[in-house]
Amino acid sequence: MKALMITRLTGPDALTVQDVSDPSPKPGQVIVEVGAGGLNFADVMTTKGGYPGTPAPPLIAGREFAGVEEKTGRRVMGYTQWAAFAEKTAAYSHMLWTVPDAWTDEQATAFPVNYFTAYLLYWQSGMTQPPAAGRTHRALIHAVAGGVGTAAVQIGRLLGVEMYGTSSSDEKLARVKELGLQHAVNYKQHDYEEAVKNLTHGEGVDAVFEMLGGEHTAKSTRCLRDFGRVIQYGTATGQPPQLDVRAMYAKSGIVQGLWLSYLSQKREIMEPAWKQLSAWIAEDKLIPQIGHVFPMDRAIEAYKLLEEGKNYGKVVLKIPG
Ligand SMILES: NC(=O)c1ccc[n+]([C@@H]2O[C@H](COP(=O)([O-])OP(=O)(O)OC[C@H]3O[C@@H](n4cnc5c(N)ncnc54)[C@H](OP(=O)(O)O)[C@@H]3O)[C@@H](O)[C@H]2O)c1
């Protein structure tokens, strides 16, 4: 079968399509014939050896896919750690979800990582429960026009959250506003810490979904309302997060982590999340945002688009076969 191989951990240029043997399923796994693969920032980090636990190359790239379960013919979308970008992949059954009838493979592959991550961010922020009487939950969402960001806006709208979102581009922000983002901040033009302070009349937000790292962890802490939390779930800048302990004291604030790779192993967390997400899907309330579709043999361009932060929503690879 054809597969997208990471030949060296030197960045996207070392990706190449090769013929490899079909996967052999381990106990608990099934074979899926893959139609489309969803690109995640973690895939870009993996090509540089920057993702925890990456095996030594050569290895097959990709962690998210949609296709058909070989034995049953069921259309599925799934999440795995490696080897999704190939004509066939071996996946654990509990990490496969039935694709809604109306969705294409491209839409389905844009679902698992973005929507589970976004849902779990709200869950950890206490926002899947109604706010106290007379209050509204407020969230600051960085990279609001990206894969997780656009999912977070759709879910935030359903939860009645007042959302503040950052992006480098007015064009991207205009598209996210159509999804329900109330307060758009172009961080190339405005300091988001100032913007949040002004927009919330000095009060701040209950949660920041922080995936930049470096100084942004500290800056995001200064955007908090009393008892708020920064959830660190990525470091797209490549810089280790910096803490502002004084701001944590001042707001009695929390900085915590969240990692889907780990949480996805816990059925007691994933099953209730899927129950809510699938109910919203059934009501047509979640529409995965696909910004760009590339054939697998142009994967290098796709990875670079994400690496350079030029994407809107999800970047998808069409898998031949
Ligand atoms: N912890 C978890 O379980 C988990 C799960 C999924 C994703 N993540 C993390 O969440 C983040 C978003 O992932 P994603 O796959 O949905 O990607 P994405 O948001 O679709 O793409 C990354 C976006 O980040 C923004 N950005 C800001 N600074 C950047 C920089 N220095 N380099 C590149 N992009 C930059 C860009 O948007 P603007 O130009 O609009 O700012 C870019 O479009 C990543 O950090 C990823 O590692 C974590």
The ligand as a Gaussian input file, in Angstrom:
#p B3LYP/6-31G(d) Opt

LIG

0 1
 N       -3.168000      19.098000      24.033000
 C       -3.878000      18.519000      23.098000
 O       -4.446000      17.467000      23.320000
 C       -3.976000      19.149000      21.742000
 C       -4.867000      18.624000      20.810000
 C       -4.970000      19.281000      19.566000
 C       -4.191000      20.395000      19.305000
 N       -3.307000      20.827000      20.247000
 C       -2.504000      22.031000      20.038000
 O       -3.404000      23.049000      19.680000
 C       -2.799000      23.955000      18.791000
 C       -3.669000      24.094000      17.571000
 O       -3.622000      22.879000      16.846000
 P       -4.334000      22.736000      15.449000
 O       -3.914000      21.423000      14.907000
 O       -5.781000      23.028000      15.598000
 O       -3.638000      23.860000      14.597000
 P       -4.275000      25.186000      14.026000
 O       -4.815000      25.965000      15.164000
 O       -5.192000      24.823000      12.921000
 O       -3.010000      25.891000      13.411000
 C       -2.126000      26.600000      14.180000
 C       -2.547000      28.103000      14.216000
 O       -1.861000      28.688000      15.285000
 C       -1.647000      30.058000      15.004000
 N       -0.281000      30.391000      15.388000
 C        0.063000      31.330000      16.248000
 N        1.367000      31.340000      16.445000
 C        1.890000      30.380000      15.660000
 C        3.215000      29.922000      15.414000
 N        4.282000      30.450000      16.039000
 N        3.396000      28.923000      14.520000
 C        2.333000      28.354000      13.895000
 N        1.042000      28.752000      14.111000
 C        0.840000      29.755000      14.985000
 C       -1.918000      30.268000      13.528000
 O       -3.152000      30.985000      13.439000
 P       -3.231000      32.595000      13.454000
 O       -2.355000      33.094000      12.362000
 O       -4.671000      32.790000      13.176000
 O       -2.772000      33.015000      14.806000
 C       -2.137000      28.872000      12.990000
 O       -3.103000      28.816000      11.965000
 C       -1.390000      23.418000      18.533000
 O       -0.491000      24.069000      19.398000
 C       -1.516000      21.951000      18.893000
 O       -0.290000      21.385000      19.264000
 C       -3.201000      20.226000      21.447000

